[in-house]
Amino acid sequence: MPISSIFRYLLVHNAGGVNNAIELCKKLKHCEVFVDTSTAYSNSNRRLKIEERVYRLPYPAQRFLEYAR
């Protein structure tokens, strides 16, 4: 399988899934909070403090999703 196919699959299913959930919440009348816990359990077996960081993308996230589709 070409690396571009793997990248496309991961991008659409990982980032795209979160984006779809956010769009759904925007349409719900009584949704006050959206909490994404996709990485909450990563490395849960480690006793070290694990910091979650947000890295800026070189392009808007929507551009990546449009490319992948």
Beta strands, then each sheet from edge to edge (+ up, - down):
end
